[in-house]
C-alpha cells in the first residue's frame, strides 16, 4: 500500500529562510487524478495505474483508490492514432489489449484521462518522448563479478562494482534501481561501516525491509552517443546474496519526477513544488525509459 498513498499536495508554503512550515487541512483538498505510468520501447503497455487522491484522515480501501471507470487513451503522436486502454481487475492497472501498438524508440506518446471524482468531472493529459535507441550496459566491459563485501585492494583502496554503458543520444539522465533478492535479518551485513545495527534485535519489527530497495543516478551526461561509467558504492548493498539492478535511460518526465517528487524540502527548510509534466487535473508521473538489467551477488567471506 506504500505506493498507493496519494494525498493532495496543495500546501501553504512559508518562503522565509529557516525552518519551513506547511499548513495542510481538508480545506486545501482538491480532487486530482493520480497517474503512475511508464512506457518502454518494444514492451506491451500493461501497467498504467490511474488512481485518485483523498482528503487527509480518510480511511482508504484498496478498491476505491483505483479509478476503474476512467476513460484512458494513449495517442501515438507520430501516427496520429488513439489506443483506448482497458482496466484489468487483477492488476488494478490499465493496458492495451490489442496487438497493433508498438512503443517505438524516439516517438512521442500522449496519455489522456477523463474521470469523475466526488461528483466532479476531471481531465488531465501528459506527453512523453521515448529515448532514442542506443543505451545498453556493456557487461563484458563492466565490473560485475560476484564479490565479497567492501573488498580492499593492496594499496588500501576499496574495490567497487562499476557499469560501463553506451549512452542514448539526447539522453543525459540514467537511474539505477537496486533490489535485494535475499534480504533478511540473517543476511544483513552487520559489520558494514554504513550500518548502525549490530544484530537482529536492533531492528524495530520489520524495519530491515526498508533497506531492500535502493537507487542512485547520474545526470547531465553528454547528449550524444558514447560510453559512460557508473561506480556503485557499497552502502547500496546492505545484504549478502543476490541483487537485481535495472539501469534506466530516462526521459525528461522520468528525470524530473525522480529528482523533485520524493524530496520537496530544500536544505534551507523551504519547500518546492515537484515537476510533474501533467496538464489539467492530474498529479503523478507519465514517463518513458529504456531499461537494461544486471544481476549482482555479494559473497560471504
C-alpha positions in Angstrom: 0.0 0.0 0.0 3.0 2.3 0.3 2.8 3.3 -3.4 -0.9 3.8 -3.2 -1.0 6.6 -0.6 -1.7 9.6 -2.8 -2.7 12.7 -0.9 -3.2 16.2 -2.0 -0.1 18.2 -2.5 -1.8 21.6 -2.1 0.2 23.3 0.7 0.6 26.8 2.2 4.3 27.4 1.9 6.2 29.9 4.0 9.1 31.2 1.9 11.2 32.7 4.6 14.6 31.1 5.1 15.0 28.9 8.1 12.6 26.1 9.2 9.9 25.6 6.7 6.3 25.2 7.7 3.5 23.5 5.8 -0.1 24.0 6.9 -2.4 21.4 5.5 -6.0 20.7 6.3 -9.1 19.4 4.5 -9.8 23.0 3.2 -6.8 22.6 0.9 -8.1 19.4 -0.7 -8.8 19.4 -4.4 -9.7 16.1 -6.2 -7.0 15.0 -8.5 -6.3 12.2 -11.0 -3.1 10.4 -9.9 -1.1 8.8 -12.8 1.7 6.2 -12.3 2.8 5.0 -15.7 5.8 4.3 -17.8 6.4 3.3 -21.4 9.3 1.1 -22.6 10.2 0.6 -26.2 9.0 -2.7 -27.8 7.3 -3.6 -24.5 3.5 -4.0 -24.1 1.5 -1.3 -22.4 0.1 -3.1 -19.4 0.8 -1.2 -16.1 -0.7 2.3 -16.3 -2.1 3.0 -12.8 -4.9 5.5 -12.6 -5.9 6.4 -9.0 -7.2 9.3 -7.0 -6.2 11.4 -4.1 -8.1 11.7 -0.8 -8.6 14.3 1.9 -6.4 13.8 5.0 -7.6 11.4 7.7 -9.6 9.4 5.2 -10.0 5.6 5.7 -8.7 4.1 2.5 -9.9 0.9 0.9 -7.8 -0.5 -1.9 -10.8 -0.9 -4.2 -11.8 2.7 -4.0 -8.4 4.2 -4.8 -8.4 3.0 -8.4 -10.4 4.8 -11.0 -11.6 1.7 -12.8 -14.2 3.6 -14.7 -11.9 6.3 -16.1 -11.6 6.9 -19.8 -7.9 6.4 -20.6 -6.5 6.9 -24.1 -2.9 6.6 -25.3 -2.1 8.5 -28.5 0.8 7.8 -30.8 1.5 11.4 -31.9 3.6 10.4 -34.9 1.0 8.0 -36.2 -1.9 10.2 -35.0 -3.7 7.2 -33.7 -5.6 6.7 -30.5 -5.4 3.5 -28.4 -8.1 3.1 -25.7 -6.7 1.4 -22.6 -8.7 -1.1 -20.5 -8.8 -1.6 -16.8 -7.5 -5.0 -15.6 -9.2 -6.0 -12.3 -6.4 -8.5 -11.4 -3.5 -6.0 -11.8 -5.5 -2.8 -10.9 -3.9 -1.2 -14.0 -4.8 0.0 -17.4 -3.3 -1.6 -20.5 -3.8 -2.1 -24.2 -5.4 -5.4 -25.2 -4.8 -5.2 -29.0 -1.7 -6.3 -30.8 -1.3 -3.3 -33.2 0.5 -0.9 -30.7 4.3 -0.9 -30.7 6.1 1.6 -28.5 8.9 2.9 -30.6 12.3 4.5 -29.7 12.3 8.3 -30.2 8.5 8.5 -30.6 6.2 10.8 -28.6 3.0 9.5 -26.8 0.2 11.3 -25.1 -1.9 9.9 -22.2 -5.3 11.4 -21.8 -7.5 10.6 -18.8 -11.1 11.6 -18.0 -12.6 10.7 -14.7 -15.3 11.7 -12.2 -14.1 12.1 -8.5 -16.5 13.2 -5.8 -19.0 14.2 -8.5 -16.5 16.5 -10.3 -15.6 15.8 -13.9 -11.8 15.9 -14.2 -9.4 15.7 -17.1 -5.6 15.6 -17.4 -3.0 14.7 -20.0 0.7 14.2 -20.3 3.2 13.6 -23.1 6.4 11.6 -23.0 9.1 11.1 -25.7 10.7 7.7 -25.5 14.5 8.0 -25.5 16.3 7.3 -28.8 17.9 3.8 -29.2 21.5 3.3 -28.2 21.5 2.7 -24.5 23.0 -0.6 -23.3 25.1 -1.9 -20.4 28.3 -3.4 -21.8 28.6 -6.3 -19.4 31.9 -7.6 -20.8 33.5 -4.2 -20.0 31.8 -3.7 -16.7 33.0 -4.9 -13.2 30.1 -7.1 -12.2 31.6 -10.4 -11.0 30.4 -11.8 -7.6 32.3 -10.1 -4.9 32.9 -10.1 -1.1 31.6 -7.1 0.7 33.8 -4.0 0.8 36.9 -5.6 -0.7 40.2 -3.8 -0.1 43.0 -3.6 -2.6 46.7 -3.9 -1.7 47.0 -0.1 -1.8 44.2 0.3 0.7 41.6 1.5 -1.8 38.2 -0.2 -1.9 37.2 -2.2 -5.0 33.7 -1.3 -6.4 31.4 -2.7 -8.9 31.2 -0.5 -12.0 28.9 -0.4 -15.0 30.1 0.7 -18.4 27.3 1.6 -20.7 26.5 3.1 -24.1 24.5 6.3 -23.8 21.4 7.1 -25.8 21.7 10.3 -28.0 19.8 13.2 -26.4 19.5 11.4 -23.0 21.6 12.7 -20.2 19.8 11.1 -17.2 20.4 7.5 -16.0 18.9 6.0 -12.9 19.7 2.7 -11.2 17.2 0.7 -9.1 18.7 -1.9 -6.8 16.6 -4.7 -5.2 18.0 -7.3 -2.7 16.6 -10.7 -3.6 17.8 -12.5 -0.5 17.1 -9.8 2.1 16.5 -11.0 5.7 17.9 -10.3 9.2 20.1 -13.3 8.7 21.7 -11.9 5.5 22.1 -8.3 6.7 25.7 -7.2 6.8 26.0 -6.0 10.5 29.7 -5.2 10.3 29.3 -2.8 7.4 30.8 0.6 8.0 27.5 2.1 6.9 25.4 0.1 9.4 24.2 1.2 12.9 22.6 -2.2 13.5 24.8 -4.7 15.4 22.4 -7.7 15.4 18.8 -8.6 14.5 17.5 -7.3 17.8 18.4 -3.8 16.8 15.7 -3.7 14.2 12.3 -2.5 15.1 9.7 -5.1 13.9 10.3 -5.4 10.1 12.5 -2.2 9.8 15.0 -4.1 7.8 12.6 -4.3 4.9 13.1 -0.6 4.3 16.6 -1.4 3.2 15.6 -3.8 0.4 15.3 -1.1 -2.2 17.9 1.5 -3.1 18.6 3.7 -6.1 21.2 6.1 -7.4 21.6 8.1 -10.6 23.8 10.1 -12.9 22.7 13.3 -14.6 23.9 15.9 -17.1 25.8 13.3 -19.1 26.8 14.2 -22.7 23.8 14.3 -25.0 25.4 12.2 -27.7 26.4 8.6 -28.3 29.4 7.3 -26.3 30.4 5.4 -23.2 30.0 6.4 -19.6 30.7 4.6 -16.3 28.7 4.3 -13.2 30.5 3.2 -10.0 28.4 1.5 -7.3 29.1 2.5 -3.7 28.8 -0.3 -1.1 26.2 1.4 1.0 23.7 0.5 -1.7 24.2 -3.2 -0.8 23.3 -3.8 2.9 22.7 -7.6 2.5 24.6 -10.6 1.4 23.2 -12.5 -1.5 21.9 -11.7 -5.0 20.6 -8.3 -6.3 18.6 -7.3 -9.3 19.7 -4.0 -10.7 18.0 -2.1 -13.5 19.6 0.8 -15.2 17.2 3.2 -16.9 17.9 5.8 -19.6 15.0 8.1 -18.6 13.2 10.9 -20.5 12.6 14.4 -19.1 9.5 13.4 -17.2 11.3 10.4 -15.7 14.2 12.6 -14.6 12.2 15.5 -13.1 9.8 13.2 -11.2 12.6 11.2 -9.6 14.6 14.3 -8.7 11.8 16.5 -7.4 8.9 14.4 -6.2 10.5 12.3 -3.4 12.1 15.3 -1.6 10.2 18.6 -1.7 12.0 20.3 1.2 15.2 22.3 0.4 18.3 22.4 2.6 17.2 25.8 3.9 13.8 24.4 5.1 11.7 25.9 2.3 9.6 23.8 0.0 9.4 23.4 -3.8 6.6 22.1 -6.0 7.6 18.8 -7.7 7.9 19.0 -11.5 5.2 16.6 -12.8 4.7 17.4 -16.6 1.0 16.7 -16.3 -1.6 19.2 -17.6 -5.0 19.7 -16.1 -6.4 18.0 -13.0 -3.6 15.5 -12.5 -0.6 14.6 -10.4 2.0 11.8 -10.6 4.2 10.6 -13.4 3.8 9.6 -17.1 7.3 9.0 -18.4 9.4 6.6 -20.5 12.7 4.9 -20.4 15.0 2.3 -21.9 15.9 -0.4 -19.3 18.7 -2.9 -19.0 19.1 -5.5 -16.2 22.2 -6.9 -14.5 22.3 -9.3 -11.5 25.0 -8.9 -8.8 26.0 -11.0 -5.8 27.6 -10.1 -2.5 29.5 -13.1 -1.2 30.1 -14.1 2.4 33.8 -14.3 3.3 
